[in-house]
């Protein structure tokens, strides 16, 4: 796909801590992100998008203030019954992409999980993996207030959550959301 912005959103693209997720580069200018997203719009009336290799997602929220702060929130489109599940969020600050977050859809074993983001880290860790799988590559710090785990800076900026508790309490918890950030 020939894009003037240089990237296309991909549901199977690798997760690169501190660099990119879904092939969306961190620090990409907002204007480039708009161009990339526009190429994936499949129904303007319903605000449906189909990213490379992914399911139909509905743009649920797009807010940007005069300072270039805000973002996008995409959900798996399940109809107009209000049961849409958040799949992807992109945070913008100062007119640039600052964080990209993907969420596991459904519970393990649900048919809908097949629509979850499929990209993996270089170590083959992604949504549905054990949170503890990261321990072999980076130390994780758990923030009890936020209920997220944060990697060491030498690994790259990545945040993951499982069941909202420390690994000591639930060592077998699975990754339910992943965020790369600057």
ABEGO torsion letter per residue (X at the ends): XBBAAGBBBBAABBBBBGABBGGBBBGBBAAAAAAAAAAABABAAAGBBBBBGBBBBBBABBBBBAAGBEEBBBBBBAEAAGABBBABBBBBBGGBBABBBBBBBEBBGBAAAAABBABBBAAGBBBGBBAAAAAAABBBBBBAAAGBBBBBAAAEBBBBBBAGBBAAABAABBBABBBBBX
